[in-house]
């Protein structure tokens, strides 16, 4: 009896081992698919290709900076004497100005007659011109530039004085200093080469106006 029980237990153990050898192994996604990509847990081939390929983002493009000159005018106030210059006549004053090339290239014009500077004010009756001056301003003892070419390098300025007899009516209206460019049909005209027309004129501040004349007596 005991011997039969022992033999039965041995037979059960051997049968269990044998049956375990024939059971199918439990498959995981990794073992079931030998082409499985660990970086793609969803098993989607398109996801896997996106993970392996990292496209280079497009290089941002910036608009090129335009190459052109830009004359900008500034007033520096009225004076009663011109340093190193001729004496002013009785009742005359002079407006000091600065014309600066604020552009990205050299200003080039056929001659001094291609651009002028004017001081003017406007009333309901129209525009009244107080004074005008060619640019660059004439320098005593030098040859006028009206017949030859004119250039102004980037970052450089023309400075000078505009002489006039100041009209008292100009105190009641905005007084403007303006750059005027000669008209031309050429594609290389001075007016076309100016980038920003908004700084071609400036209002003279009232604080810069000359003092009113003293009453006689």
C-alpha positions in Angstrom: 0.0 0.0 0.0 2.7 2.4 1.0 4.8 1.5 -2.1 1.8 2.1 -4.4 1.3 5.6 -2.8 4.9 6.5 -3.3 4.9 5.4 -6.9 1.7 7.4 -7.5 3.3 10.6 -6.2 6.4 10.0 -8.3 4.3 9.5 -11.4 2.3 12.8 -10.7 5.5 14.8 -10.4 7.0 13.4 -13.6 3.7 14.1 -15.4 3.7 17.7 -14.2 7.2 18.4 -15.4 6.5 16.9 -18.8 3.3 18.9 -19.3 5.1 22.2 -18.4 7.6 21.6 -21.2 4.9 21.5 -23.7 2.9 24.6 -22.6 3.3 27.6 -25.0 5.4 30.4 -23.6 3.6 33.7 -22.7 4.5 36.2 -25.4 5.2 39.9 -24.7 5.1 42.6 -27.4 8.8 42.4 -27.5 9.0 38.6 -28.1 5.9 38.4 -30.3 7.3 40.9 -32.7 11.1 40.7 -33.3 10.9 44.0 -35.2 9.5 45.8 -32.2 10.9 49.3 -31.6 11.3 50.0 -27.9 11.0 53.7 -28.8 7.6 53.0 -30.3 5.4 51.4 -27.6 2.3 51.8 -29.7 3.7 49.6 -32.4 2.8 52.1 -35.1 5.5 52.1 -37.9 4.9 55.7 -38.8 5.5 56.7 -35.1 8.7 54.8 -35.2 10.0 56.5 -38.3 9.2 59.9 -36.9 11.2 59.0 -33.8 14.2 57.9 -35.8 14.1 60.9 -38.1 14.4 64.3 -36.6 13.9 66.9 -39.4 15.9 70.0 -39.2 13.7 73.0 -38.5 13.7 75.6 -41.4 16.2 78.4 -41.0 14.3 81.7 -40.3 14.6 84.2 -43.0 15.0 87.9 -42.4 14.4 90.7 -44.8 17.6 92.2 -46.1 18.3 95.7 -44.8 17.8 98.2 -47.7 20.9 100.0 -48.8 20.1 103.6 -49.3 20.9 107.1 -48.1 18.7 109.0 -45.7 19.1 112.7 -45.2 17.7 114.0 -41.9 17.5 117.6 -40.9 17.8 119.1 -37.4 17.7 122.7 -36.2 20.3 123.9 -33.6 18.8 127.3 -32.9 19.2 130.9 -34.0 22.4 132.9 -33.4 23.3 136.6 -33.8 26.9 135.9 -35.0 28.4 133.2 -37.1 31.6 131.8 -35.6 34.4 132.4 -38.1 32.0 133.8 -40.7 31.1 137.2 -42.0 29.3 139.6 -39.7 25.5 139.7 -39.9 23.8 142.8 -41.2 21.6 144.9 -38.9 18.4 143.0 -38.2 19.8 139.7 -39.5 19.9 136.4 -37.6 21.2 133.0 -38.6 19.7 129.6 -38.1 22.2 126.8 -37.4 21.3 123.5 -38.9 22.6 119.9 -39.2 21.8 117.6 -42.2 22.8 114.1 -41.2 23.0 111.0 -43.4 21.2 108.5 -41.2 20.9 105.9 -44.0 22.9 102.7 -44.7 24.8 103.9 -47.7 26.5 107.1 -49.1 24.4 109.9 -50.4 25.2 110.8 -54.0 23.8 113.6 -56.1 24.8 115.3 -59.4 25.6 118.6 -57.7 24.8 121.2 -55.1 21.7 122.3 -57.0 20.2 118.8 -56.5 19.2 119.6 -52.9 18.4 122.8 -51.1 17.3 123.8 -47.6 14.4 126.1 -47.0 12.8 127.8 -44.0 9.1 128.4 -44.4 5.8 128.8 -42.7 2.3 128.3 -44.0 -0.8 130.5 -43.5 -4.3 130.2 -44.9 -2.9 132.3 -47.8 -0.2 129.8 -48.7 3.4 128.9 -48.1 5.8 131.8 -47.2 9.5 131.1 -47.7 11.8 132.9 -45.2 15.2 131.8 -46.5 16.8 129.1 -48.7 20.3 127.7 -49.0 22.0 125.1 -51.3 23.3 121.9 -49.9 26.1 121.4 -49.0 26.3 124.9 -47.6 28.8 127.1 -49.4 32.1 127.6 -47.6 34.0 130.9 -48.0 37.2 130.6 -50.1 36.2 127.3 -51.7 34.8 126.4 -55.1 31.0 126.1 -55.3 29.8 122.5 -55.5 26.8 123.3 -57.8 28.8 122.2 -60.9 30.3 119.0 -59.5 29.0 115.9 -57.9 28.0 115.8 -54.2 28.5 113.0 -51.7 27.8 112.5 -48.0 29.0 109.4 -46.4 26.9 107.3 -44.0 27.0 108.9 -40.5 28.4 112.2 -41.8 26.7 115.6 -41.6 26.6 119.0 -43.3 26.5 121.8 -40.8 26.0 125.4 -41.5 24.1 128.7 -41.0 21.2 130.1 -42.9 21.1 133.9 -42.8 17.9 135.9 -42.9 15.8 138.8 -41.7 13.3 137.1 -39.5 9.7 138.1 -40.2 7.7 138.7 -37.1 4.7 137.1 -38.8 6.5 133.8 -38.7 6.1 133.7 -34.9 2.4 133.1 -35.2 2.7 130.0 -37.4 4.7 126.7 -37.3 8.1 127.3 -38.8 9.6 124.4 -40.7 13.1 123.7 -42.0 12.8 121.5 -45.1 15.1 119.6 -47.5 14.0 120.0 -51.1 15.3 117.6 -53.7 15.5 118.6 -57.4 13.1 116.7 -59.7 14.6 114.3 -62.1 13.5 111.5 -64.5 16.7 109.6 -63.8 16.3 106.4 -61.7 19.3 107.5 -59.8 17.8 110.9 -58.8 18.7 112.2 -55.4 15.1 112.2 -54.2 14.7 108.5 -54.9 17.9 107.6 -53.0 16.4 109.1 -49.8 15.0 106.3 -47.6 12.8 108.1 -45.2 11.0 111.3 -46.3 9.5 111.8 -42.9 12.8 113.3 -41.5 13.2 115.6 -44.5 11.6 118.4 -42.5 11.5 119.5 -38.9 9.4 122.1 -37.0 11.6 124.8 -35.4 10.9 124.8 -31.6 9.5 128.1 -30.3 12.2 128.0 -27.7 14.8 128.4 -30.5 13.2 131.4 -32.1 15.2 134.7 -32.0 14.1 137.2 -29.3 11.6 139.8 -30.6 13.1 143.2 -31.4 13.2 145.7 -28.7 10.8 148.7 -29.1 12.5 151.9 -30.1 13.1 154.5 -27.4 
